[in-house]
Amino acid sequence: MNVTIRKIGNSEGVIIPKEVLDQLGLGAGDTLELSLKDGGLLMQPTDADFARQIEHAQRFMDQYKVALKKLAE
């Protein structure tokens, strides 16, 4: 399947065909993890539960930054 890189605002992107999104159960607003692999791009759906846990962990670390720094000494 070929897609074309298009100008989108100040960025560039590709349009993912609806058939592919339907097969993956994805839609507007879902997030993908993008990585380089073997000279190409690999896009995988982000695990929503894991992403939520990381977000909570980041807030916790921001809130208790001083205490965590002291504990690390």
N, C-alpha and C positions, 0 to 999 in steps of 0.2 A: 504494500500500500504506500503510495507516494503522497506526501503533503508538501505544501509550499510555505516557506518562512515569510511572514507578512509583518509589515510595520503596524504596531499597535501603540499609539501614543508615542512616548519617547523610547519605547522598547520594541523588541521584535518577538514574534511568537508563532506557534503553529496552531491550527484549528484541529482539534481531535474529532474525527467523524462520530456522529451520534450512535452508529452501530457499535463502535468500539466502546463508547461510554456505557451503552446499555449492557453489553456483555460483561463489563467490569462492575456494573452497579454504581457508576459514578455520575455526578451531575454538577451543575454550577454550584460553586461554593466549597466543593470537596477539595482536599489538598493532596498533592502528590509529592513524593520524595524524588528528587532528580539527582542522578549520579552518573559519573563517567565510567564506562566499562568496556574494555577491549576496543578502544578507539571509537566508541559510540555512546549514545545516551540511553540510560535506563530510567524509566519512570515507573514508580510503584505507588499504589495507594498508601497513604499514611494511616497507620493504625490510630483511630480516633481516641481510644482509651489511653494508649501510650502517650499521645500528644497532650491529652488533658492532664495526665500525671506529671509530665515534664513541665507543663505550665504551672501547676501547683507547686512543684519542687522549686522552680525558679522564684516564685513569689515568696516561699518560705525562706530561701537562701537570701533574698534581698532584705526581708524583714529582720532576719537574725544574723546579718552579715558580721557584726562586731563579735557576737558570741561564738559564731562558727570559726572566726579567725583566731580567737583566743584558744579555742579547743584544739586547733590545728598546730599550735606552737609546741 
